Amino acid sequence: MSFRLLIFDWDGTLMDSEARIVSSFQSAIGELAAEPRSAVQIRDVIGLGLAEAALVLYPAASSDFVARLTRIYRGYYLGRDSTPSGPFPGVREVLEALRGEGHLLAIATGKARRGLERVLGETGLAGLFDASRCADEAGSKPHPRMLNEILTELGMSARETLMIGDTEYDMEMAGKAGARALAVSYGVHALERLLRHRPLGYIEDIRDLPAWLRRDRRGVG
């Protein structure tokens, strides 16, 4: 099995941003004087679109509360929160190697377009991707619209596509789009949760991905 198109989740897969997301959510919740949510609860919604994540955290929330929470969260995440956040070790080298081997690369993320463009600029990784879709333009995971739009844009089929992510939402989205998935064990959802969705396998470090793909092409991955 050979995958020409590799679609990556962003937070928790390429970017070590969990702590900053949790901190920004908790700061926004505190500013609104809402009922607190634990780090575990917030970790569980990473990967969803921001409005969808807010509604999981506060199922009975009004649309006004959701709008205020998401607006305040963005203010913290995009500037007011100083919690360190950066690519996992080896990300640039891995992406460059994969492009050198002829893969097309894309991003499917729960981030908003503004947030993704900002972090791509800050990390200098923008030029390594052929396409991207965000939750504010294509809907939240696990709906497959993000993947379907990327496939259409790049002229790829689902059978040529591998989704790489750290949450159940990534695994479910891939299945709904007819693509295969590869789990990463170092992100926000526990590996046993990801394995319930029958990914092709998992890696423990993003730097293991090129070797995993080579093994998979030989039929032993």
N, C-alpha and C positions, 0 to 999 in steps of 0.2 A: 504494500500500500504506500503510495507516494503522494504527499500533500504539497501542491504548488502554492496554495494560499494559506498563510498562517495569520489568524486573527487573535490578537491579544486583548485581554482585559487590561486595565491600567492599574488602579489602586489595588495593592496587595499581590499583584503579579509582576509588573515592571517597576512600580513605585512603592517604596516603603513609607506609606503615608497614613497607616492605621492610627498611630498615636495622635497625629495632627487632626484627623477627622474626629476622633473621639473627643479630644480637647475642645475643638471648635463647636461640636454639638453641645457639649456640656456647658460651655460658656454661653451659647445662645439660649439654651434652656434656662440657665440661671438668670439671664437678663430679662426673660419673660416671666420669671417667678413661677414657672410651670413645675409640675411634679418631676422630681429628678429621675433620670434614667442612668443605669449603670453602664460601665464600659462594656460589659458582656452584651447587654441589650443593644448598644450602639454598634458594636462589632458585627452583630448579626444582620444588620441592615446595610452594611457597606456593600456596594455593588448595585443597589437599586437606584433609580432616579431619586433626586432629593425630595420631591413632594411625596413619592411613594414611601420613601424611608420614614418621613415625618408621620405619615398615616399609620405605618406599622408601629411606631413608637407611641402614637397617640390616636388609637382607632376612632375615638369619638370626637376628634378635633374638628373645629369649624374650618371652612376654607380660609377665613381671615387669619386664624391661628397658624395654619400651615404656611400661608404666604409670609407672615411675619417671621416665623421660625426659619424658613428657608432663606429669606433676605438677610436676617441677622447672622445666620450660619455662614453665608457666603462672605460677609464682611470680615468675620474672624478668619475663615480659611484662606482668603485671598490676601490678607495683610495684617490683621490685628493679632493673630495667633503666631507665636514665634517658635512653636514646637518644630524641631528639625524634621525635614521630609526630603527624600531624594531617591533616585533610582537605586535598586538593589545592586550590589557589586556585580560587575560583569555585564550589565545590561547592554551598554553601547557595543561592546566587543561581540556579544552574541548576535545582536541585530545586524551588525555589519557583516559578520560571518554568514548569516543566513541569506542576506541579500547577495553576497558573493557566490553562494551556491545556487542562486536562481529563484529563490522564493519571493513571492509577493508578500508584503507585510501590511497589516491593517490593525486598527484599534476599534474595539466596541466597548464603550464605557458608560457607567452610570453618571459620570460627570456631565456638567453642562458644557456647551461649546466654548463659552468664555473661559471656563476653568481649564479645559483641556488645552486650548491654544496658549494660555498663559504658561502652563507647566511645560509644554513642548518647547516654547521659546526659552524658558529658564534652563532647561536641561540640554538644549541644543540637539534634540532628537527628532525634530519635526521632519527633516529631510529624509529620514529612513523609512517613512511610511507612505504607502501608495493610496490609502483611503482611511477614513475614520467616520464613526457615527457616535453621537452622544444622546443621552436620555432626553434632553429638551428638544430634540429635533426628530427623533425616531421612536420615542416611547421607551419605557423602562424594561429592563430584563425582568422576567425570562421570556417576554414576547420576542418572537424571532425577527421582527421588522429590521432591527439593526443589521443582522447578518444578511438578510435577504437583500437589503439595499446595497450592501457592500459587494455581494456576489454579482448583482446586476451591474453596478458601476464598473467592476473589474472584469466582467465577462467570464466569471468562474462558475463552476458547478459546485453543489454541496459536497459531492463525493471527492472533490479535489481540495477540500477545505478542512483545516484543523483549528478548533477553538481552544485556546489555552487560558485557563483561569483558575481562580482560587475560591470561588463560591459555588454553591448549588445553583444560583441563578445563571451562571455561565454554562454549567453542565446542562441545565434544562433548556436554555436558549439554543444551544447547539443541537440537541435532540429534536426540538421543534422545527428547526430549519433543515433537518436532514443531514447535518454535518456530524463529524466525530469530534470528540473532546479529549483533551489531555489535562489532568488536574495538576496543580502545584500544591505541595503540602506545607509550604511556609507562609501561607496567607491567612485570611481571617476565619475561614470555616475549617473545622477539623477534617482530617483526611477521611475518616469513616463516613462522614456525611457526603463527601464528594463521591466516594466509591459506590454509594447506593445508586448513583445514576449511570453506572457502568461506563466510565471513561475508558479509553484504550489503555491507560496506565497513568502513572504520576511521576513527577520529578521532585527532588528535594532541594534543588538549587537551579536557578534559571540558566546557570552555566552548563548544566547537564543536557540542555535541550538539543544542541546540534548532534551530540552523540546518540541521544534517544532517537532522533529522526533517522540517522544513518542505520541504526539497528532495525528500526521499523521497516525501512526499505528492503532490508534483507529478510524480513519476515520473522524476526526473532524478538521484536520489541513488544 
